[in-house]
Amino acid sequence: MKVISFSDTHGLLPKINGEFDLMLLAGDISGPGGFEDKKKWWLTVFNDWFKNLSLKDTCRILITPGNHDNDYLMSSSKFMNEFHNEYGD
């Protein structure tokens, strides 16, 4: 099993090359700011970055919010549901 994991990027998303079976985003992924800033970041910057990844179809993705992500992600079941509906199985 090939795994890629990263955390504490605070809005600076890495370039990813290769094929993986599991991608773990282990907290503090979102950019700085308050609730509305993070909402915009997840819906634009993160979404665009994610759509441009060339992951194989079988790659599983696990996002664990960190303390800098919680205020938006944990209060936004709509975002998580939309993300899962578009990318999940």
Beta strands, then each sheet from edge to edge (+ up, - down):
strand 1: 3-6
strand 2: 22-25
strand 3: 60-63
sheet 1: 1+ 2+ 3+
end
